[in-house]
């Protein structure tokens, strides 16, 4: 992969990662509700799914992604319903219940939340299997180029979403110290519900 291709991929990934969408909402909502560590689990799941779609595009498996459309639809609906339910639970709970509801989730739970959010997002499939091949010749990538492309996607994703998570987790600490637990609870719950709704209605 030459420098121009590397720069194009990094730029496209940065823009895709920065645009507010299910991934950003889930990252910020998780950081507000539970802190930085669970948010990193969500980001890792999001990045894993991105790499899977990138490999689909590189190896010409876009037809596989399209053929699995019904499965992705079910994942999208189930993931959206779960996030909406969790958001409502956060908003309706009192401070003590909020702390219980927002206990640091397991790394596996955070990881699969991020994974399913990306798997259920048709715009990600469109980006990797439709848009990316129009400005980057994926078929000529060597094994080293493929590894570099996967590394680029992961690093850019973690840098952008990690920044969102860091800012949200710092805001969580500040607001908690100022007895702003109610605000955190409603904001995190609203973001989770927005994530679920956006995921369920993406076309």
C-alpha positions in Angstrom: 0.0 0.0 0.0 1.6 3.3 -1.1 1.5 6.5 0.9 -1.3 8.0 -1.0 -3.5 5.0 -0.4 -2.6 5.0 3.3 -3.4 8.7 3.6 -6.7 8.2 1.8 -7.7 5.3 4.0 -6.7 7.1 7.2 -8.6 10.3 6.2 -11.7 8.3 5.2 -11.6 6.4 8.5 -11.1 9.5 10.6 -14.2 11.2 8.9 -16.3 8.0 9.3 -15.3 7.7 13.0 -15.9 11.4 13.8 -19.4 11.6 12.3 -22.0 11.2 15.1 -23.7 7.8 14.7 -24.4 4.6 16.6 -20.7 4.0 17.4 -20.1 7.5 18.7 -23.3 7.5 20.7 -22.6 4.1 22.3 -19.1 5.1 23.1 -20.0 8.4 24.8 -23.1 6.8 26.5 -21.0 4.0 27.9 -18.2 6.3 29.1 -20.8 8.5 30.8 -22.6 5.6 32.4 -19.7 3.3 33.4 -16.4 5.0 32.7 -13.4 4.7 30.4 -12.7 1.0 30.6 -16.1 -0.3 29.4 -16.0 2.4 26.7 -12.7 1.0 25.4 -14.4 -2.5 25.3 -17.1 -1.0 23.1 -14.5 0.6 20.8 -12.6 -2.6 20.5 -15.8 -4.4 19.4 -16.5 -1.6 16.9 -13.0 -1.9 15.5 -13.1 -5.6 15.2 -16.3 -5.5 13.1 -14.7 -2.7 10.9 -11.7 -5.0 10.2 -14.0 -7.9 9.3 -15.9 -5.7 6.8 -12.5 -4.4 5.5 -11.4 -7.9 4.9 -14.7 -8.7 3.1 -14.0 -5.8 0.8 -10.3 -6.8 0.2 -11.1 -10.4 -0.6 -14.1 -9.5 -2.8 -16.7 -10.9 -0.3 -19.1 -8.0 -0.6 -21.6 -10.5 -2.0 -21.3 -12.5 1.3 -22.1 -9.3 3.3 -25.1 -8.7 1.1 -26.3 -12.3 1.3 -26.2 -12.0 5.1 -28.4 -9.0 5.0 -31.3 -10.7 6.9 -28.9 -11.8 9.6 -27.5 -8.2 9.9 -31.1 -7.0 10.1 -31.9 -9.3 13.0 -28.7 -8.2 14.8 -29.7 -4.5 14.2 -33.2 -5.0 15.6 -32.0 -7.0 18.6 -29.1 -4.5 19.3 -31.4 -1.5 18.9 -34.0 -3.0 21.3 -31.4 -3.8 23.9 -29.9 -0.3 23.8 -33.3 1.4 24.0 -34.2 -0.9 27.0 -30.9 -0.1 28.7 -31.4 3.7 28.1 -34.9 3.6 29.6 -33.6 1.7 32.6 -30.9 4.4 33.2 -33.4 7.3 32.9 -36.1 5.7 35.1 -33.8 4.5 37.9 -33.0 6.6 41.0 -29.4 7.5 42.0 -28.8 4.2 43.9 -30.3 2.1 41.1 -28.3 4.1 38.6 -25.1 3.1 40.3 -26.2 -0.5 40.2 -27.4 -0.3 36.6 -24.2 1.3 35.4 -21.8 -1.0 37.3 -18.8 -1.6 35.2 -20.0 -4.2 32.7 -17.8 -7.2 31.8 -15.2 -6.7 29.0 -17.0 -9.3 27.0 -20.4 -7.5 27.3 -18.9 -4.2 26.2 -17.0 -5.8 23.4 -20.0 -7.6 21.9 -22.1 -4.4 22.3 -19.6 -2.6 20.0 -19.4 -5.6 17.6 -23.1 -5.9 17.1 -23.6 -2.2 16.7 -21.2 -2.2 13.7 -22.6 -5.5 12.3 -26.1 -4.0 12.3 -25.1 -0.7 10.7 -25.7 -0.8 6.9 -23.7 2.4 6.3 -20.5 0.6 7.5 -21.2 -2.2 4.9 -21.8 0.4 2.2 -18.5 2.2 3.2 -16.3 -0.8 3.0 -17.9 -2.8 0.2 -19.1 0.1 -1.9 -17.3 3.4 -1.3 -13.8 2.3 -0.2 -13.0 0.4 -3.5 -13.8 3.5 -5.6 -10.7 5.3 -4.4 -8.4 2.5 -3.2 -7.4 -0.5 -5.2 -8.0 -3.3 -2.7 -7.2 -6.1 -5.1 -3.5 -5.2 -5.4 -2.8 -5.2 -1.7 0.0 -7.5 -0.6 -0.2 -9.3 2.7 1.9 -6.5 4.2 -0.5 -4.0 2.7 -3.5 -5.8 4.2 -1.9 -5.9 7.6 -1.1 -2.1 7.3 -4.7 -1.4 6.2 -6.1 -3.3 9.2 -3.7 -1.5 11.5 -4.6 1.9 10.1 -8.4 1.2 10.6 -7.8 0.1 14.2 -5.5 3.0 15.2 -7.6 5.7 13.6 -10.7 4.3 15.1 -9.2 4.1 18.6 -7.7 7.6 18.4 -11.0 9.2 17.4 -13.5 7.2 19.5 -10.9 7.1 22.3 -11.0 10.9 22.4 -14.8 10.9 22.6 -14.6 8.3 25.4 -11.9 10.2 27.3 -13.8 13.5 27.3 -17.0 11.8 28.3 -15.4 9.9 31.2 -13.7 13.1 32.4 -17.1 14.8 32.3 -18.6 11.9 34.3 -16.0 12.4 37.0 -16.5 16.2 37.2 -20.3 15.9 37.3 -20.2 13.1 39.9 -18.1 15.2 42.2 -20.7 18.0 41.7 -23.6 15.8 42.6 -24.6 15.7 38.9 -25.5 12.0 39.0 -29.1 12.7 37.8 -27.8 14.6 34.8 -25.3 11.8 34.0 -28.1 9.3 34.2 -30.5 11.1 31.9 -27.7 12.0 29.4 -26.3 8.5 29.3 -29.8 7.0 29.1 -30.8 9.4 26.3 -27.6 8.5 24.3 -28.2 4.8 24.7 -31.8 5.3 23.5 -30.6 7.4 20.6 -28.1 4.8 19.7 -30.8 2.1 19.7 -33.2 4.1 17.6 -30.5 5.1 15.1 -29.3 1.5 14.8 -32.9 0.2 14.3 -33.8 2.8 11.7 -30.6 2.9 9.7 -31.1 2.1 6.0 
